[in-house]
Amino acid sequence: MDNRPLFGTRAGFIMAAIGSAVGLGNIWRFPAVAYENGGGAFFLPYLFALLTAGIPILILEFTLGHKYRGSAALTMARMHKKTEWLGWWQIGISFVIATYYAAIIAWAMSFAYFSFGTKWGDDPQSFFFNDYLQISAVPGEIGGIVPGVLVPIIIVWIITLGVLFKGVKKGIEVANKVMIPLLVVLFLCIVVRAITLDGA
C-alpha cells in the first residue's frame, strides 16, 4: 500500500503549486525586464512561451508525479532506468534554489526591519552592499561572519525546517494557506504604493 503523504484538500494543493510556480522572477525581475525590453512588446513573447512551454511542462510534471507516485529521481527511474539522472538533476536544482531563496528571504526580512525609520538613509544600494552585506572590495576575498545576515537566515531555516517537519497536511498545506494570500495582500500594497509615486 502507498503510504506517501498527500494534501488534505484540492485548495491546499493549488496553493502549494502557486507557491512553487510564482517566484522572484515573476514579482521582482519581470517588471524590470519588461521595462527594459519594450513593455507590452516583451509581454507577448513571454505569454507565448508561458502558454507553449511553461504551462505544458508544468502539467507534464504533475501528470508524471501522479502516475508514478515518487520523488523526481524515482519517477524518472520508473519511466526508464537511463533517465534517473534527470530526476537527480531536478533535485539538485531544487536544492540550489532553496539555498539562495533562503538568503534572499533573510535579506527581505532585514530590509523590512530597516524600513522602519528608513535606516538605509539616502543611499540604499551602498547601505545594502557595504553596511549590511559587508561585501569585500576584492572579488573572491572571503570575509567573516556578518551577524546582521546570519541571524535572519537562521530564523528562515528554522521556520522552513519546522514547516517541513510538520509534513504535507499540517506543514506545507497550512503554511501555503496563510502565506499565499499574504503574498497577494503584500503585492497589492506594493502596487498601490507604486502607482501613487511621482511619475507612476
C-alpha positions as protocol buffer text, in pm:
chain_id: "A"
residue {
  index: 1
  type: MET
  ca { x: 0 y: 0 z: 0 }
}
residue {
  index: 2
  type: ASP
  ca { x: 123 y: 353 z: -84 }
}
residue {
  index: 3
  type: ASN
  ca { x: 171 y: 548 z: 241 }
}
residue {
  index: 4
  type: ARG
  ca { x: 304 y: 866 z: 82 }
}
residue {
  index: 5
  type: PRO
  ca { x: 164 y: 1180 z: 249 }
}
residue {
  index: 6
  type: LEU
  ca { x: -98 y: 1363 z: 42 }
}
residue {
  index: 7
  type: PHE
  ca { x: -255 y: 1707 z: 51 }
}
residue {
  index: 8
  type: GLY
  ca { x: -576 y: 1719 z: 252 }
}
residue {
  index: 9
  type: THR
  ca { x: -765 y: 1943 z: 11 }
}
residue {
  index: 10
  type: ARG
  ca { x: -755 y: 2048 z: -353 }
}
residue {
  index: 11
  type: ALA
  ca { x: -716 y: 2411 z: -239 }
}
residue {
  index: 12
  type: GLY
  ca { x: -408 y: 2314 z: -38 }
}
residue {
  index: 13
  type: PHE
  ca { x: -251 y: 2154 z: -345 }
}
residue {
  index: 14
  type: ILE
  ca { x: -336 y: 2456 z: -564 }
}
residue {
  index: 15
  type: MET
  ca { x: -183 y: 2696 z: -308 }
}
residue {
  index: 16
  type: ALA
  ca { x: 133 y: 2482 z: -296 }
}
residue {
  index: 17
  type: ALA
  ca { x: 150 y: 2475 z: -677 }
}
residue {
  index: 18
  type: ILE
  ca { x: 112 y: 2854 z: -689 }
}
residue {
  index: 19
  type: GLY
  ca { x: 379 y: 2890 z: -422 }
}
residue {
  index: 20
  type: SER
  ca { x: 624 y: 2681 z: -622 }
}
residue {
  index: 21
  type: ALA
  ca { x: 544 y: 2846 z: -957 }
}
residue {
  index: 22
  type: VAL
  ca { x: 533 y: 3213 z: -856 }
}
residue {
  index: 23
  type: GLY
  ca { x: 885 y: 3312 z: -768 }
}
residue {
  index: 24
  type: LEU
  ca { x: 1111 y: 3612 z: -755 }
}
residue {
  index: 25
  type: GLY
  ca { x: 1133 y: 3618 z: -1133 }
}
residue {
  index: 26
  type: ASN
  ca { x: 760 y: 3686 z: -1165 }
}
residue {
  index: 27
  type: ILE
  ca { x: 738 y: 3955 z: -899 }
}
residue {
  index: 28
  type: TRP
  ca { x: 1081 y: 4112 z: -870 }
}
residue {
  index: 29
  type: ARG
  ca { x: 1256 y: 4060 z: -1205 }
}
residue {
  index: 30
  type: PHE
  ca { x: 975 y: 4052 z: -1463 }
}
residue {
  index: 31
  type: PRO
  ca { x: 869 y: 4420 z: -1436 }
}
residue {
  index: 32
  type: ALA
  ca { x: 1229 y: 4539 z: -1480 }
}
residue {
  index: 33
  type: VAL
  ca { x: 1295 y: 4309 z: -1777 }
}
residue {
  index: 34
  type: ALA
  ca { x: 964 y: 4409 z: -1939 }
}
residue {
  index: 35
  type: TYR
  ca { x: 1052 y: 4777 z: -1892 }
}
residue {
  index: 36
  type: GLU
  ca { x: 1399 y: 4733 z: -2044 }
}
residue {
  index: 37
  type: ASN
  ca { x: 1267 y: 4535 z: -2344 }
}
residue {
  index: 38
  type: GLY
  ca { x: 974 y: 4738 z: -2468 }
}
residue {
  index: 39
  type: GLY
  ca { x: 700 y: 4683 z: -2210 }
}
residue {
  index: 40
  type: GLY
  ca { x: 398 y: 4527 z: -2382 }
}
residue {
  index: 41
  type: ALA
  ca { x: 612 y: 4415 z: -2678 }
}
residue {
  index: 42
  type: PHE
  ca { x: 810 y: 4195 z: -2436 }
}
residue {
  index: 43
  type: PHE
  ca { x: 493 y: 4062 z: -2275 }
}
residue {
  index: 44
  type: LEU
  ca { x: 369 y: 3896 z: -2598 }
}
residue {
  index: 45
  type: PRO
  ca { x: 668 y: 3657 z: -2644 }
}
residue {
  index: 46
  type: TYR
  ca { x: 665 y: 3596 z: -2267 }
}
residue {
  index: 47
  type: LEU
  ca { x: 297 y: 3498 z: -2283 }
}
residue {
  index: 48
  type: PHE
  ca { x: 364 y: 3279 z: -2589 }
}
residue {
  index: 49
  type: ALA
  ca { x: 648 y: 3097 z: -2406 }
}
residue {
  index: 50
  type: LEU
  ca { x: 429 y: 3057 z: -2098 }
}
residue {
  index: 51
  type: LEU
  ca { x: 141 y: 2902 z: -2297 }
}
residue {
  index: 52
  type: THR
  ca { x: 352 y: 2680 z: -2525 }
}
residue {
  index: 53
  type: ALA
  ca { x: 627 y: 2568 z: -2286 }
}
residue {
  index: 54
  type: GLY
  ca { x: 578 y: 2674 z: -1922 }
}
residue {
  index: 55
  type: ILE
  ca { x: 225 y: 2550 z: -1857 }
}
residue {
  index: 56
  type: PRO
  ca { x: 252 y: 2229 z: -2068 }
}
residue {
  index: 57
  type: ILE
  ca { x: 575 y: 2131 z: -1887 }
}
residue {
  index: 58
  type: LEU
  ca { x: 409 y: 2205 z: -1551 }
}
residue {
  index: 59
  type: ILE
  ca { x: 115 y: 1980 z: -1645 }
}
residue {
  index: 60
  type: LEU
  ca { x: 358 y: 1709 z: -1765 }
}
residue {
  index: 61
  type: GLU
  ca { x: 542 y: 1724 z: -1432 }
}
residue {
  index: 62
  type: PHE
  ca { x: 216 y: 1694 z: -1234 }
}
residue {
  index: 63
  type: THR
  ca { x: 100 y: 1406 z: -1456 }
}
residue {
  index: 64
  type: LEU
  ca { x: 425 y: 1213 z: -1413 }
}
residue {
  index: 65
  type: GLY
  ca { x: 416 y: 1267 z: -1037 }
}
residue {
  index: 66
  type: HIS
  ca { x: 55 y: 1148 z: -1020 }
}
residue {
  index: 67
  type: LYS
  ca { x: 118 y: 839 z: -1233 }
}
residue {
  index: 68
  type: TYR
  ca { x: 446 y: 716 z: -1083 }
}
residue {
  index: 69
  type: ARG
  ca { x: 395 y: 842 z: -724 }
}
residue {
  index: 70
  type: GLY
  ca { x: 756 y: 904 z: -632 }
}
residue {
  index: 71
  type: SER
  ca { x: 1029 y: 1161 z: -596 }
}
residue {
  index: 72
  type: ALA
  ca { x: 1171 y: 1317 z: -910 }
}
residue {
  index: 73
  type: ALA
  ca { x: 1453 y: 1062 z: -927 }
}
residue {
  index: 74
  type: LEU
  ca { x: 1223 y: 766 z: -856 }
}
residue {
  index: 75
  type: THR
  ca { x: 965 y: 887 z: -1110 }
}
residue {
  index: 76
  type: MET
  ca { x: 1227 y: 919 z: -1383 }
}
residue {
  index: 77
  type: ALA
  ca { x: 1374 y: 578 z: -1291 }
}
residue {
  index: 78
  type: ARG
  ca { x: 1029 y: 418 z: -1313 }
}
residue {
  index: 79
  type: MET
  ca { x: 982 y: 572 z: -1657 }
}
residue {
  index: 80
  type: HIS
  ca { x: 1318 y: 439 z: -1777 }
}
residue {
  index: 81
  type: LYS
  ca { x: 1629 y: 347 z: -1578 }
}
residue {
  index: 82
  type: LYS
  ca { x: 1852 y: 559 z: -1803 }
}
residue {
  index: 83
  type: THR
  ca { x: 1655 y: 877 z: -1724 }
}
residue {
  index: 84
  type: GLU
  ca { x: 1700 y: 859 z: -1345 }
}
residue {
  index: 85
  type: TRP
  ca { x: 1983 y: 1116 z: -1364 }
}
residue {
  index: 86
  type: LEU
  ca { x: 1729 y: 1370 z: -1488 }
}
residue {
  index: 87
  type: GLY
  ca { x: 1536 y: 1337 z: -1163 }
}
residue {
  index: 88
  type: TRP
  ca { x: 1854 y: 1384 z: -959 }
}
residue {
  index: 89
  type: TRP
  ca { x: 1928 y: 1691 z: -1171 }
}
residue {
  index: 90
  type: GLN
  ca { x: 1585 y: 1833 z: -1070 }
}
residue {
  index: 91
  type: ILE
  ca { x: 1658 y: 1761 z: -703 }
}
residue {
  index: 92
  type: GLY
  ca { x: 1996 y: 1936 z: -732 }
}
residue {
  index: 93
  type: ILE
  ca { x: 1835 y: 2241 z: -889 }
}
residue {
  index: 94
  type: SER
  ca { x: 1572 y: 2248 z: -614 }
}
residue {
  index: 95
  type: PHE
  ca { x: 1849 y: 2240 z: -352 }
}
residue {
  index: 96
  type: VAL
  ca { x: 2031 y: 2534 z: -512 }
}
residue {
  index: 97
  type: ILE
  ca { x: 1707 y: 2734 z: -543 }
}
residue {
  index: 98
  type: ALA
  ca { x: 1613 y: 2664 z: -179 }
}
residue {
  index: 99
  type: THR
  ca { x: 1957 y: 2775 z: -64 }
}
residue {
  index: 100
  type: TYR
  ca { x: 1963 y: 3110 z: -240 }
}
residue {
  index: 101
  type: TYR
  ca { x: 1593 y: 3180 z: -176 }
}
residue {
  index: 102
  type: ALA
  ca { x: 1659 y: 3140 z: 197 }
}
residue {
  index: 103
  type: ALA
  ca { x: 1931 y: 3406 z: 173 }
}
residue {
  index: 104
  type: ILE
  ca { x: 1706 y: 3644 z: -23 }
}
residue {
  index: 105
  type: ILE
  ca { x: 1417 y: 3594 z: 221 }
}
residue {
  index: 106
  type: ALA
  ca { x: 1658 y: 3673 z: 507 }
}
residue {
  index: 107
  type: TRP
  ca { x: 1764 y: 3993 z: 325 }
}
residue {
  index: 108
  type: ALA
  ca { x: 1398 y: 4087 z: 273 }
}
residue {
  index: 109
  type: MET
  ca { x: 1325 y: 4029 z: 643 }
}
residue {
  index: 110
  type: SER
  ca { x: 1616 y: 4254 z: 735 }
}
residue {
  index: 111
  type: PHE
  ca { x: 1505 y: 4524 z: 493 }
}
residue {
  index: 112
  type: ALA
  ca { x: 1152 y: 4511 z: 633 }
}
residue {
  index: 113
  type: TYR
  ca { x: 1311 y: 4588 z: 969 }
}
residue {
  index: 114
  type: PHE
  ca { x: 1534 y: 4858 z: 819 }
}
residue {
  index: 115
  type: SER
  ca { x: 1233 y: 5021 z: 651 }
}
residue {
  index: 116
  type: PHE
  ca { x: 1105 y: 5142 z: 989 }
}
residue {
  index: 117
  type: GLY
  ca { x: 1272 y: 5482 z: 1001 }
}
residue {
  index: 118
  type: THR
  ca { x: 1447 y: 5417 z: 666 }
}
residue {
  index: 119
  type: LYS
  ca { x: 1773 y: 5317 z: 832 }
}
residue {
  index: 120
  type: TRP
  ca { x: 1943 y: 5295 z: 490 }
}
residue {
  index: 121
  type: GLY
  ca { x: 1945 y: 5676 z: 458 }
}
residue {
  index: 122
  type: ASP
  ca { x: 1985 y: 5844 z: 120 }
}
residue {
  index: 123
  type: ASP
  ca { x: 2178 y: 5562 z: -48 }
}
residue {
  index: 124
  type: PRO
  ca { x: 2003 y: 5221 z: -8 }
}
residue {
  index: 125
  type: GLN
  ca { x: 2237 y: 5046 z: -252 }
}
residue {
  index: 126
  type: SER
  ca { x: 2552 y: 5149 z: -67 }
}
residue {
  index: 127
  type: PHE
  ca { x: 2387 y: 5059 z: 265 }
}
residue {
  index: 128
  type: PHE
  ca { x: 2289 y: 4713 z: 134 }
}
residue {
  index: 129
  type: PHE
  ca { x: 2626 y: 4615 z: -13 }
}
residue {
  index: 130
  type: ASN
  ca { x: 2864 y: 4793 z: 224 }
}
residue {
  index: 131
  type: ASP
  ca { x: 2693 y: 4822 z: 562 }
}
residue {
  index: 132
  type: TYR
  ca { x: 2457 y: 4523 z: 559 }
}
residue {
  index: 133
  type: LEU
  ca { x: 2627 y: 4256 z: 346 }
}
residue {
  index: 134
  type: GLN
  ca { x: 2979 y: 4394 z: 411 }
}
residue {
  index: 135
  type: ILE
  ca { x: 3095 y: 4280 z: 67 }
}
residue {
  index: 136
  type: SER
  ca { x: 3473 y: 4288 z: 27 }
}
residue {
  index: 137
  type: ALA
  ca { x: 3631 y: 4527 z: -218 }
}
residue {
  index: 138
  type: VAL
  ca { x: 3825 y: 4249 z: -394 }
}
residue {
  index: 139
  type: PRO
  ca { x: 3630 y: 3969 z: -572 }
}
residue {
  index: 140
  type: GLY
  ca { x: 3697 y: 3626 z: -422 }
}
residue {
  index: 141
  type: GLU
  ca { x: 3812 y: 3759 z: -85 }
}
residue {
  index: 142
  type: ILE
  ca { x: 3639 y: 3568 z: 194 }
}
residue {
  index: 143
  type: GLY
  ca { x: 3521 y: 3779 z: 484 }
}
residue {
  index: 144
  type: GLY
  ca { x: 3397 y: 3688 z: 829 }
}
residue {
  index: 145
  type: ILE
  ca { x: 3051 y: 3607 z: 960 }
}
residue {
  index: 146
  type: VAL
  ca { x: 2811 y: 3901 z: 939 }
}
residue {
  index: 147
  type: PRO
  ca { x: 2565 y: 3877 z: 1232 }
}
residue {
  index: 148
  type: GLY
  ca { x: 2310 y: 4100 z: 1055 }
}
residue {
  index: 149
  type: VAL
  ca { x: 2287 y: 3837 z: 781 }
}
residue {
  index: 150
  type: LEU
  ca { x: 2341 y: 3524 z: 991 }
}
residue {
  index: 151
  type: VAL
  ca { x: 2059 y: 3582 z: 1242 }
}
residue {
  index: 152
  type: PRO
  ca { x: 1777 y: 3629 z: 985 }
}
residue {
  index: 153
  type: ILE
  ca { x: 1898 y: 3334 z: 776 }
}
residue {
  index: 154
  type: ILE
  ca { x: 1892 y: 3111 z: 1085 }
}
residue {
  index: 155
  type: ILE
  ca { x: 1534 y: 3228 z: 1152 }
}
residue {
  index: 156
  type: VAL
  ca { x: 1436 y: 3148 z: 790 }
}
residue {
  index: 157
  type: TRP
  ca { x: 1584 y: 2796 z: 810 }
}
residue {
  index: 158
  type: ILE
  ca { x: 1417 y: 2727 z: 1147 }
}
residue {
  index: 159
  type: ILE
  ca { x: 1077 y: 2824 z: 1002 }
}
residue {
  index: 160
  type: THR
  ca { x: 1140 y: 2626 z: 681 }
}
residue {
  index: 161
  type: LEU
  ca { x: 1255 y: 2312 z: 858 }
}
residue {
  index: 162
  type: GLY
  ca { x: 967 y: 2345 z: 1107 }
}
residue {
  index: 163
  type: VAL
  ca { x: 713 y: 2352 z: 822 }
}
residue {
  index: 164
  type: LEU
  ca { x: 878 y: 2052 z: 653 }
}
residue {
  index: 165
  type: PHE
  ca { x: 893 y: 1861 z: 982 }
}
residue {
  index: 166
  type: LYS
  ca { x: 516 y: 1903 z: 1028 }
}
residue {
  index: 167
  type: GLY
  ca { x: 461 y: 1723 z: 695 }
}
residue {
  index: 168
  type: VAL
  ca { x: 238 y: 1785 z: 393 }
}
residue {
  index: 169
  type: LYS
  ca { x: -105 y: 1840 z: 551 }
}
residue {
  index: 170
  type: LYS
  ca { x: -10 y: 2012 z: 877 }
}
residue {
  index: 171
  type: GLY
  ca { x: 301 y: 2186 z: 749 }
}
residue {
  index: 172
  type: ILE
  ca { x: 320 y: 2274 z: 380 }
}
residue {
  index: 173
  type: GLU
  ca { x: -56 y: 2295 z: 324 }
}
residue {
  index: 174
  type: VAL
  ca { x: -122 y: 2512 z: 631 }
}
residue {
  index: 175
  type: ALA
  ca { x: 177 y: 2738 z: 560 }
}
residue {
  index: 176
  type: ASN
  ca { x: 65 y: 2792 z: 199 }
}
residue {
  index: 177
  type: LYS
  ca { x: -294 y: 2869 z: 302 }
}
residue {
  index: 178
  type: VAL
  ca { x: -154 y: 3153 z: 513 }
}
residue {
  index: 179
  type: MET
  ca { x: 144 y: 3270 z: 306 }
}
residue {
  index: 180
  type: ILE
  ca { x: -3 y: 3276 z: -45 }
}
residue {
  index: 181
  type: PRO
  ca { x: -296 y: 3507 z: 48 }
}
residue {
  index: 182
  type: LEU
  ca { x: -46 y: 3715 z: 250 }
}
residue {
  index: 183
  type: LEU
  ca { x: 175 y: 3739 z: -61 }
}
residue {
  index: 184
  type: VAL
  ca { x: -123 y: 3865 z: -263 }
}
residue {
  index: 185
  type: VAL
  ca { x: -206 y: 4128 z: 2 }
}
residue {
  index: 186
  type: LEU
  ca { x: 156 y: 4245 z: 23 }
}
residue {
  index: 187
  type: PHE
  ca { x: 182 y: 4257 z: -355 }
}
residue {
  index: 188
  type: LEU
  ca { x: -136 y: 4467 z: -379 }
}
residue {
  index: 189
  type: CYS
  ca { x: 7 y: 4706 z: -117 }
}
residue {
  index: 190
  type: ILE
  ca { x: 324 y: 4741 z: -326 }
}
residue {
  index: 191
  type: VAL
  ca { x: 120 y: 4804 z: -642 }
}
residue {
  index: 192
  type: VAL
  ca { x: -92 y: 5070 z: -470 }
}
residue {
  index: 193
  type: ARG
  ca { x: 222 y: 5235 z: -331 }
}
residue {
  index: 194
  type: ALA
  ca { x: 393 y: 5224 z: -671 }
}
residue {
  index: 195
  type: ILE
  ca { x: 106 y: 5389 z: -860 }
}
residue {
  index: 196
  type: THR
  ca { x: 94 y: 5672 z: -604 }
}
residue {
  index: 197
  type: LEU
  ca { x: 463 y: 5763 z: -654 }
}
residue {
  index: 198
  type: ASP
  ca { x: 565 y: 6062 z: -868 }
}
residue {
  index: 199
  type: GLY
  ca { x: 599 y: 5965 z: -1233 }
}
residue {
  index: 200
  type: ALA
  ca { x: 399 y: 5644 z: -1196 }
}
